[in-house]
């Protein structure tokens, strides 16, 4: 018996130790970087987050950090980042307002490498930054977000926006991955199982993670090696220029009157003033048209049916020196009010028809039931009618007919109002 009690106590303690960790949720990682920072440096991350280094320990490289969200300082349990005690930020989010239930999400982790570098009298410390998606804040400019892929060895996978990924080698417990943009090698690295393969660029000291993928596992089957990846995110490169140079132009239009509406295709036209070895036009990272040895002129491509919202058209041109330039332009697709009204009218008419049919069936069933009862108990009914006043069957049936007529008139009236409103948006 004492052993059973010991087991029960052990299990309870074990569950208690797990409960705090299990209560914190983690969404997909959207940023990983290893910047070198010094005092008063501010590093900008994703979704409006940034952090500033307020002070640094000159021996251990420990940092005193202030965290900001959209310029407002965030309250932290601890503002210090150390090698063995990273700075962590967990955000509580109310997901069910009725029940007032809060869910904790792990957002940020900053760890130092425990070393200090000195250059021109200035102290630097390298930090490791892991940022996970905040479910409350907006997520913009992502071509892929939290996707899953499987890779066959030496088989290239097209991602989006001219990016490709390939597994080229497996050595012991490590797989080598290559990320390319339009054929140009961006990153090659060996990654072990359950580690991240990432591509981060730095501009004026600020990191921008363009690609992230968690290598979940890889194994060999039937003489083939397959690599499984999840939490794959690909960010739109900020190298795309929003202003097109003279001679280049992008125009997005609708093939029918009324402009760009949800559920319709779009015609993407692009004009060139000189020859290029390769030209591609993309919408939201998906290639619509690809041409080689392109002469000056105007070219067109057709998109799939568009959803309402803001979209990005990108023109990629490659010159004779294999230098590729990217130019982007935003365009909006509005909600198709005409289709929405049509669906509403159809739904209303269907509902009204169902209600009229139900009322009619109730009337017929009531009449049939009362007629059969009337034949078997006519005398009782007559005596009853002579003794006390009431509503006769004929009167009830007439009332039902009037109600049906009124329902039909009201339905036709509503239908006419919607039809008049509908004509304004044709």
PETARA-V945228 format. One record per backbone hydrogen bond with DSSP energy under -1.0 kcal/mol. NH is the residue of the N-H (numbers start at 1). CO is the residue of the C=O. If there is no record, write none. Layout:
<<NH/CO> <NH/CO>>
This chain:
<<5/1> <6/2> <7/3> <8/4> <9/5> <10/6> <11/7> <12/8> <13/9> <14/10> <15/11> <16/12> <17/13> <18/14> <19/15> <22/18> <23/19> <24/21> <25/104> <30/131> <31/131> <33/129> <37/125> <40/53> <41/38> <43/51> <45/49> <49/46> <50/68> <51/43> <52/66> <53/41> <54/64> <55/64> <57/62> <61/57> <63/81> <64/55> <65/79> <66/52> <68/50> <69/72> <70/48> <72/69> <74/67> <81/63> <82/85> <87/110> <89/108> <91/105> <93/103> <95/101> <96/101> <100/96> <101/96> <103/93> <105/91> <106/25> <107/89> <108/89> <109/130> <110/87> <111/128> <113/126> <117/124> <119/122> <122/119> <124/117> <125/37> <127/35> <128/111> <129/33> <130/109> <131/31> <132/107> <133/28> <143/234> <144/234> <147/232> <149/229> <151/227> <153/225> <154/167> <155/152> <157/165> <159/163> <161/285> <163/160> <164/180> <165/157> <166/178> <168/176> <171/174> <174/171> <175/191> <176/169> <177/189> <178/166> <179/187> <180/164> <181/184> <182/162> <184/181> <186/179> <187/179> <189/177> <191/175> <194/215> <195/192> <197/213> <199/211> <201/208> <203/206> <206/203> <208/201> <210/199> <211/199> <212/233> <213/197> <214/230> <215/195> <216/214> <216/228> <217/228> <219/226> <221/224> <224/221> <226/219> <227/151> <228/217> <229/149> <230/214> <232/147> <233/212> <234/144> <235/210> <236/141> <240/237> <241/326> <248/245> <249/271> <251/269> <253/267> <262/334> <263/306> <264/261> <267/253> <268/301> <269/251> <270/299> <271/249> <272/297> <276/294> <277/318> <278/318> <279/291> <280/316> <281/289> <282/314> <283/286> <284/312> <286/283> <288/281> <289/281> <291/279> <293/277> <294/276> <297/272> <299/270> <301/268> <303/266> <306/264> <309/333> <311/331> <313/329> <314/282> <315/327> <316/280> <317/325> <318/278> <319/323> <322/319> <325/317> <327/315> <328/241> <329/313> <331/311> <333/309> <334/260> <337/335> <340/336> <341/337> <342/338> <343/339> <344/340> <345/341> <346/342> <347/343> <348/344> <349/345> <350/346> <351/347> <352/348> <353/349> <354/350> <355/351> <356/352> <357/353> <358/354> <359/355> <360/356> <361/357> <362/358> <363/359> <364/360> <365/361> <366/362> <367/363> <368/364> <369/365> <370/366> <371/367> <372/368> <373/369> <374/370> <375/371> <376/372> <377/373> <381/377> <382/378> <383/379> <384/380> <385/381> <386/382> <387/383> <388/384> <396/392> <397/393> <398/394> <399/395> <400/396> <401/397> <402/398> <403/399> <404/400> <405/401> <406/402> <407/403> <408/404> <409/405> <410/406> <411/407> <412/408> <413/409> <414/410> <415/411> <416/412> <417/413> <418/414> <419/415> <420/416> <421/417> <422/418> <423/419> <425/422> <426/423>>
